[in-house]
Amino acid sequence: IRQGEGREWMTDIYDDAIVEADESVGQIVQLLRVHGTFDRTLIIVYSDHPQSRRTIRAVPLLVRVPGAARDGRIGQTVQTVDIAPTVLDALGIAPPNWMTGQSLLVPVRPCRRVFGAIAADRVQLWGRGDYYTVPTPPYFSLGAVSLIIGKQWFVLSLDSSTRALSGGAIAVSEGAPTTCNPLTPPQARAAIIDHLRTRGYDLSH
């Protein structure tokens, strides 16, 4: 946002993007209907997190499966790594062992721990509006890790000087309705560190 431009201006930009995306999806659906392939097409609509949102906030994920293999709202926290296993499941293909997500065509485990990556602080290029992230060992472009379980969220900063942990509650409309055993901050910190360690990060710094 340039100086002097308020959040109302950004809201208009995002509203316009939503309308444009909705129209684009509608055009695709109409094209599938015209060609008679709509009823046998797997459709997935999803989004990443815009600049004003963090990984602890919900983003759209809509899946339409031919033959209505599953219907309704899942009601548990899911993630984008669940998309690929869902596609394979719809095609009748077993996912490879290295996939960490799960198919959304089967019940999602209650109180599932969902981890998210948050990029390191970005640096603005001099004289331009572009930004870039400097990959610095041992975490490179990773600046923090989030953890969501039930209605709880935690974010662990990977700044070696602080390793600060923040946390809070997810709004009812955005989180899973399941009541889970709450994690204490030390438990959440240990879970995130263990998650990083199992993925090969050096946590000795």
C-alpha positions as CSV (number, residue, x, y, z in Angstrom):
1,I,0.0,0.0,0.0
2,R,1.5,3.3,-1.0
3,Q,1.4,6.2,1.5
4,G,-2.0,7.8,1.8
5,E,-3.9,4.7,0.6
6,G,-6.1,3.1,3.2
7,R,-7.4,-0.4,3.7
8,E,-10.6,0.5,2.0
9,W,-8.7,0.8,-1.3
10,M,-7.2,-2.7,-0.8
11,T,-10.6,-4.1,0.0
12,D,-11.9,-2.8,-3.3
13,I,-9.0,-4.5,-5.1
14,Y,-9.6,-7.8,-3.4
15,D,-13.4,-7.5,-4.0
16,D,-12.7,-7.0,-7.7
17,A,-10.4,-10.0,-7.8
18,I,-13.1,-12.2,-6.2
19,V,-15.6,-11.1,-8.8
20,E,-13.2,-11.7,-11.6
21,A,-12.3,-15.2,-10.2
22,D,-15.9,-16.1,-9.9
23,E,-16.6,-15.1,-13.4
24,S,-13.6,-17.1,-14.7
25,V,-14.8,-20.2,-12.8
26,G,-18.3,-19.7,-14.3
27,Q,-16.9,-19.5,-17.8
28,I,-15.0,-22.7,-17.3
29,V,-18.1,-24.5,-15.9
30,Q,-20.1,-23.3,-18.8
31,L,-17.5,-24.5,-21.3
32,L,-17.5,-27.9,-19.7
33,R,-21.3,-28.0,-19.9
34,V,-21.2,-27.0,-23.6
35,H,-18.8,-29.9,-24.4
36,G,-20.8,-32.4,-22.3
37,T,-17.9,-33.1,-19.9
38,F,-19.0,-31.3,-16.7
39,D,-20.5,-34.4,-15.1
40,R,-17.2,-36.3,-15.4
41,T,-14.8,-33.5,-14.5
42,L,-13.1,-33.1,-11.2
43,I,-13.1,-29.4,-10.3
44,I,-10.9,-27.9,-7.5
45,V,-10.9,-24.2,-6.7
46,Y,-8.4,-23.0,-4.1
47,S,-6.4,-20.0,-3.0
48,D,-3.1,-19.1,-1.3
49,H,-2.8,-16.5,1.4
50,P,-2.7,-12.9,0.2
51,Q,-0.3,-10.4,1.7
52,S,-2.7,-9.3,4.5
53,R,-3.3,-12.9,5.7
54,R,-1.2,-15.5,7.5
55,T,-1.3,-19.2,7.4
56,I,-3.5,-19.3,10.6
57,R,-6.4,-17.8,8.6
58,A,-8.7,-19.8,6.3
59,V,-8.7,-19.5,2.5
60,P,-11.1,-21.0,0.0
61,L,-10.9,-24.7,-1.0
62,L,-13.8,-26.1,-3.0
63,V,-13.8,-29.6,-4.5
64,R,-16.5,-30.9,-6.9
65,V,-16.2,-34.7,-7.5
66,P,-18.0,-36.4,-10.3
67,G,-20.8,-38.7,-9.1
68,A,-21.0,-36.9,-5.7
69,A,-18.5,-39.3,-4.0
70,R,-18.7,-36.9,-1.0
71,D,-21.0,-34.0,-0.3
72,G,-21.1,-31.2,2.3
73,R,-18.6,-29.2,4.4
74,I,-15.7,-31.1,5.9
75,G,-15.7,-29.2,9.2
76,Q,-12.0,-30.0,10.0
77,T,-8.9,-28.1,9.3
78,V,-7.4,-29.1,5.9
79,Q,-4.5,-27.8,3.8
80,T,-3.4,-27.5,0.2
81,V,-1.2,-30.6,0.5
82,D,-4.4,-32.5,0.7
83,I,-5.3,-31.6,-2.9
84,A,-3.0,-34.0,-4.7
85,P,-4.0,-37.0,-2.6
86,T,-7.7,-36.1,-3.2
87,V,-7.1,-36.0,-7.0
88,L,-5.4,-39.4,-6.9
89,D,-8.1,-40.9,-4.8
90,A,-10.8,-39.6,-7.2
91,L,-8.8,-41.3,-10.0
92,G,-8.4,-44.5,-8.0
93,I,-4.7,-44.2,-7.7
94,A,-2.9,-44.8,-4.4
95,P,-0.8,-41.8,-3.3
96,P,3.0,-42.3,-3.0
97,N,4.5,-42.6,0.5
98,W,6.2,-39.2,0.3
99,M,2.9,-37.3,0.2
100,T,2.1,-35.9,3.6
101,G,-1.5,-34.8,2.8
102,Q,-4.6,-36.9,2.9
103,S,-7.6,-37.4,0.6
104,L,-10.6,-35.3,1.4
105,L,-12.9,-38.0,0.1
106,V,-12.6,-39.9,3.3
107,P,-13.3,-38.5,6.9
108,V,-10.6,-36.2,8.1
109,R,-9.1,-37.1,11.4
110,P,-10.4,-34.9,14.3
111,C,-7.8,-32.7,16.0
112,R,-5.3,-33.1,13.2
113,R,-2.2,-31.0,13.5
114,V,-1.7,-28.8,10.5
115,F,1.6,-27.1,10.0
116,G,2.2,-24.1,7.8
117,A,5.3,-22.3,6.4
118,I,5.6,-18.5,6.8
119,A,8.2,-16.8,4.6
120,A,11.0,-14.8,6.1
121,D,10.8,-11.0,6.1
122,R,11.1,-9.6,2.6
123,V,13.5,-6.8,1.4
124,Q,12.3,-4.1,-1.0
125,L,14.4,-3.6,-4.0
126,W,15.8,0.0,-4.1
127,G,13.7,2.3,-6.3
128,R,11.2,-0.4,-7.2
129,G,8.0,-1.8,-5.7
130,D,9.3,-5.4,-5.9
131,Y,10.3,-7.5,-2.9
132,Y,12.5,-10.5,-2.4
133,T,13.5,-12.9,0.3
134,V,17.1,-13.5,1.1
135,P,17.6,-17.3,1.5
136,T,19.8,-17.6,4.7
137,P,20.9,-20.8,6.3
138,P,19.8,-22.7,8.3
139,Y,16.1,-21.9,7.5
140,F,16.7,-20.2,4.1
141,S,13.4,-18.5,3.1
142,L,11.5,-19.9,6.1
143,G,10.8,-17.2,8.7
144,A,8.2,-18.9,11.0
145,V,6.1,-22.0,11.3
146,S,2.4,-22.1,12.2
147,L,0.5,-24.9,13.9
148,I,-3.3,-25.3,14.0
149,I,-5.1,-27.9,16.0
150,G,-8.8,-27.6,16.5
151,K,-9.5,-24.0,17.4
152,Q,-6.0,-23.2,18.6
153,W,-3.2,-21.6,16.6
154,F,0.5,-21.1,17.3
155,V,3.3,-19.4,15.3
156,L,6.9,-20.0,16.2
157,S,9.3,-17.4,14.9
158,L,12.6,-18.8,13.7
159,D,14.6,-15.7,14.5
160,S,17.5,-17.2,16.4
161,S,17.7,-14.3,18.9
162,T,14.1,-14.8,20.2
163,R,12.4,-18.0,18.8
164,A,9.2,-16.2,20.0
165,L,6.0,-18.2,20.2
166,S,2.6,-16.5,19.8
167,G,-0.8,-18.1,19.9
168,G,-4.6,-17.7,20.1
169,A,-8.0,-19.0,19.2
170,I,-9.4,-19.3,15.7
171,A,-12.8,-17.8,15.0
172,V,-15.6,-20.3,15.1
173,S,-16.5,-19.6,11.4
174,E,-13.0,-20.4,10.3
175,G,-11.9,-23.3,12.5
176,A,-12.9,-26.9,13.1
177,P,-15.9,-27.3,15.4
178,T,-14.2,-30.3,17.1
179,T,-13.2,-29.7,20.8
180,C,-9.6,-30.9,21.1
181,N,-7.4,-31.3,24.1
182,P,-5.7,-27.9,24.3
183,L,-1.9,-27.7,23.8
184,T,0.1,-25.6,26.2
185,P,2.7,-23.2,24.7
186,P,5.6,-25.5,25.6
187,Q,3.8,-28.5,24.0
188,A,3.1,-26.4,20.8
189,R,6.8,-25.3,20.7
190,A,8.0,-28.9,21.0
191,A,5.6,-30.0,18.3
192,I,6.8,-27.4,15.8
193,I,10.4,-28.1,16.6
194,D,9.9,-31.8,16.2
195,H,8.1,-31.1,12.9
196,L,11.1,-29.1,11.6
197,R,13.6,-31.7,12.9
198,T,11.9,-34.6,11.1
199,R,12.2,-32.5,7.9
200,G,15.9,-32.1,8.2
201,Y,16.3,-28.6,9.6
202,D,19.3,-27.9,11.8
203,L,17.9,-26.6,15.1
204,S,21.2,-26.1,16.9
205,H,21.5,-22.5,16.0
